[in-house]
Amino acid sequence: MIPCYITSEMSDDFEEALRLGAEAGIETVHLRKGLFGKDIEQIGQEEIDRILTTLDKFGMRIGVLMPPFGKCDINDPSVVQKHHEIFERMVDIAGGLGTKLIRCFPFTGLEPDAFDAELGRIANTLRPAVERAEAADVLMCFEVVDNTIGRTAQHTRRVLDALDSPAVAAIWELMTAANVGETPSRGYPHLRGTIRDIHIKPNADGTMDPLVNTGENLTDVVTTLAEDGYAGMLTIEHWHGTEGTLDGLRILSEALDHVQV
């Protein structure tokens, strides 16, 4: 398994963000903000060239590109259209950066009890982006987040199934799903085989264990993943600046070393 971090959470200075991660022994990073003054969906060829040069300087590679695509109200057609335009740009950016993984969301704007009735509309609204992803051979990685329609792993899996495409996968967010009552042990079976990345936020004590109020620990999750042969990414997210991000990476790496020895 591959420990990762988001460069802008390490430092707003992209080169510094990579240097610190490389010194900590990390080789894979995600790109969201802080890319020579731009967000990932805003960059052009000049920034693409600088990003590639800087990655090469520190021996780093890209994990997931993290635009805000789909984190918008499904009931606002004009905003949804703007997000489809973001995805179109992201396909070109992914090609320039030589990567295939683009983080996505299944929209906001619906109450949880409306999910069943609205699943068809969710899928139909996402369909143009899914078809573009299929044509470009990129992978839409839908993140489990409790302030979107895909609040849990179960919801997210149902979105993936409704889309029924080889161009969709999941990013499993442990903490936000737990916040709405889905413990990791309950959530994982829904996403088994679809996960490309796993996000781990700190708990109230600034560490990983227990995972929120679930009574479950990171080692439990990593052990299950290892037993299933998961060889993908695990990502520190929202660990509060440089020192917090480095601390989170240290804790994560120790957990991986313990399980994978």
C-alpha positions in Angstrom: 0.0 0.0 0.0 1.1 3.5 -0.8 1.1 6.4 1.7 0.2 9.7 0.1 -0.6 13.3 0.9 -2.1 16.4 -0.9 0.6 18.9 -1.7 -1.3 22.0 -0.7 -1.8 20.6 2.7 1.9 20.2 3.2 2.7 23.7 1.8 1.3 26.3 -0.5 4.8 26.3 -2.1 4.7 23.3 -4.5 8.4 22.8 -4.5 8.6 22.9 -0.7 5.6 20.5 -0.5 7.5 18.0 -2.6 10.8 18.4 -0.8 9.2 17.8 2.6 7.4 14.8 1.4 10.4 13.3 -0.3 12.5 13.8 2.9 9.8 11.8 4.7 10.1 8.9 2.3 6.8 9.6 0.4 6.8 9.1 -3.4 3.2 9.8 -4.4 1.2 13.0 -4.1 -2.2 14.3 -5.0 -2.7 17.7 -6.7 -5.5 20.1 -5.7 -4.3 23.7 -5.0 -1.1 25.6 -4.6 0.2 24.8 -8.1 2.2 27.9 -8.8 -0.7 30.1 -7.6 -3.5 28.1 -9.3 -5.9 25.3 -8.5 -5.6 22.1 -10.5 -8.6 22.9 -12.8 -7.0 26.3 -13.6 -3.6 25.3 -14.8 -2.3 25.6 -18.3 0.6 24.2 -20.3 3.1 26.5 -18.4 2.1 25.1 -15.0 1.9 21.5 -16.4 5.5 21.8 -17.5 6.7 23.2 -14.2 4.8 20.6 -12.3 6.4 17.8 -14.2 9.9 19.3 -13.9 9.4 19.7 -10.1 8.0 16.2 -9.7 11.0 14.8 -11.5 13.4 16.8 -9.4 12.2 15.1 -6.2 11.5 11.7 -7.7 7.7 12.1 -7.1 4.7 10.8 -9.0 1.1 11.9 -9.2 -1.6 9.9 -7.5 -5.0 11.6 -8.0 -6.0 15.0 -9.5 -8.5 16.6 -7.2 -10.8 19.2 -8.8 -14.1 20.0 -7.2 -16.1 18.4 -10.1 -19.6 17.4 -8.9 -19.4 19.2 -5.6 -22.3 21.5 -6.6 -26.1 21.6 -6.3 -27.7 19.1 -8.8 -30.7 21.4 -8.9 -28.8 24.3 -10.5 -28.4 23.5 -14.2 -26.1 26.4 -14.9 -23.6 25.4 -12.1 -23.8 21.8 -13.1 -22.9 22.8 -16.7 -19.9 24.8 -15.4 -18.8 21.6 -13.5 -19.0 19.6 -16.7 -16.8 22.2 -18.3 -14.3 21.7 -15.4 -14.3 18.0 -16.1 -13.6 18.6 -19.7 -10.6 20.7 -18.8 -9.5 18.1 -16.3 -9.4 15.4 -19.0 -6.9 17.6 -21.0 -4.9 18.4 -17.8 -4.7 14.7 -16.9 -3.4 13.9 -20.4 -0.7 16.6 -20.0 0.4 15.3 -16.7 0.3 11.7 -17.7 -2.2 10.5 -15.2 -5.6 8.9 -15.3 -7.2 9.4 -11.9 -9.6 12.3 -11.4 -11.4 12.8 -8.1 -15.2 13.5 -8.5 -18.3 13.9 -6.4 -21.9 12.9 -7.1 -23.4 16.4 -6.5 -25.1 18.0 -3.5 -28.5 19.5 -3.0 -30.6 16.4 -2.1 -31.8 15.2 1.4 -30.6 11.7 2.4 -34.1 10.3 2.2 -34.4 11.4 -1.4 -31.5 9.2 -2.6 -33.5 6.2 -3.8 -35.9 8.3 -5.8 -33.2 10.5 -7.3 -30.6 7.9 -8.2 -31.6 7.8 -11.8 -31.3 11.6 -12.1 -27.9 11.5 -10.4 -26.7 9.0 -12.9 -28.2 10.8 -15.9 -26.6 14.2 -14.8 -23.2 12.5 -14.5 -23.5 10.6 -17.8 -21.9 13.2 -20.1 -18.7 13.2 -17.9 -18.7 9.4 -17.7 -18.9 9.1 -21.5 -16.0 11.7 -21.8 -14.0 9.7 -19.3 -14.6 6.5 -21.2 -13.5 8.1 -24.5 -10.4 9.6 -22.9 -9.4 6.5 -20.9 -9.5 8.3 -17.6 -11.0 7.1 -14.3 -13.6 9.1 -12.3 -12.9 8.4 -8.7 -16.0 9.2 -6.6 -15.2 10.3 -3.1 -17.4 9.3 -0.1 -18.2 12.6 1.6 -21.1 13.2 4.0 -22.0 16.7 2.6 -22.7 15.3 -0.9 -25.3 12.9 -2.2 -22.8 10.0 -1.8 -22.7 10.2 2.0 -21.6 6.7 2.7 -19.8 3.8 1.0 -23.2 2.2 0.4 -24.5 5.3 -1.4 -21.3 5.6 -3.4 -21.4 2.0 -4.5 -25.0 2.5 -5.7 -23.9 5.5 -7.8 -21.1 3.4 -9.3 -23.5 0.6 -10.1 -26.0 3.0 -11.6 -23.3 4.5 -13.9 -22.3 1.0 -14.9 -19.0 2.0 -16.5 -15.4 0.9 -16.5 -14.5 4.6 -16.1 -15.7 4.9 -12.5 -14.2 3.9 -9.2 -14.3 5.0 -5.6 -12.3 7.0 -3.0 -13.2 5.7 0.4 -13.3 8.4 3.0 -13.2 6.7 6.4 -14.1 9.5 8.8 -17.0 11.3 7.0 -18.8 8.0 6.4 -18.4 7.2 10.1 -19.8 10.6 11.0 -23.2 9.5 9.5 -23.2 6.1 11.1 -21.2 3.8 8.7 -18.2 2.3 10.5 -15.3 1.2 8.3 -16.1 -2.5 8.8 -19.6 -1.9 7.6 -18.6 0.4 4.7 -15.8 -1.6 3.2 -17.8 -4.5 1.8 -19.8 -2.1 -0.4 -16.6 -0.7 -2.1 -14.5 -3.8 -2.2 -12.8 -4.0 -5.6 -13.7 -0.4 -6.6 -11.3 1.6 -4.4 -8.4 3.6 -5.8 -7.6 5.7 -2.8 -8.5 5.9 0.9 -8.6 9.2 2.9 -7.8 9.3 6.6 -8.6 12.4 8.6 -7.4 12.9 12.3 -9.8 12.3 15.1 -10.5 14.8 17.9 -7.2 13.9 19.6 -5.2 14.7 16.5 -4.4 11.0 15.8 -5.9 8.1 13.9 -7.1 5.7 16.6 -9.9 5.3 17.2 -11.4 6.2 13.8 -13.8 9.0 15.0 -16.2 7.3 17.4 -16.4 3.9 15.8 -14.3 2.0 18.2 -12.3 0.7 15.2 -8.7 1.3 14.5 -6.6 2.0 11.4 -4.7 -1.2 11.9 -8.0 -3.1 11.6 -8.7 -1.4 8.3 -5.2 -1.9 6.9 -5.2 -5.5 8.0 -8.4 -6.2 6.1 -7.1 -4.4 3.0 -3.9 -6.4 3.1 -5.8 -9.6 3.4 -7.8 -8.6 0.3 -4.6 -7.8 -1.6 -5.3 -4.0 -1.8 -2.1 -2.4 -3.2 -3.5 1.1 -3.7 -3.1 4.5 -2.0 -3.9 5.7 1.5 -3.9 9.4 1.9 -3.5 11.8 4.8 -6.1 14.6 4.6 -6.8 17.7 6.7 -4.0 17.1 9.2 -3.6 20.9 9.8 -0.5 22.2 8.1 3.0 21.0 7.5 3.7 19.5 11.0 0.3 17.8 11.2 0.7 16.4 7.7 4.1 15.0 8.5 2.9 13.6 11.8 0.0 11.9 10.0 2.3 10.4 7.4 4.5 9.1 10.2 1.6 7.4 11.9 0.2 6.0 8.7 3.6 4.7 7.6 4.1 3.0 11.0 0.7 1.3 10.7 1.6 0.1 7.2 5.0 -1.2 8.3 3.3 -3.1 11.2 0.8 -4.8 9.0 3.0 -5.4 5.9 6.1 -6.9 7.6 
